[in-house]
């Protein structure tokens, strides 16, 4: 599994967990984001990958932020 696939899988798992905690259905989240009905289900099942913009909108719909954290402070170009 590539880093990209692992990152996406872990991020989506966090979104799904938050959705469950809020008691929202996938369709309700679709509506909050403003995407086609069934798209959150496709993202959560791994059939489709959200764009970065969609992931941002998904986070906002769930009352969350996507956080950038430095893992290597010695990285210089």
Secondary structure, 3 states (H helix, E strand, C coil): CCHHHHHHHHHHHHHHHHHHHHCCCHHHHHHHHCCCCCHHHHHHHCCCCCCHHHHHHHHHHCCCCCCCCCCCCCCCC
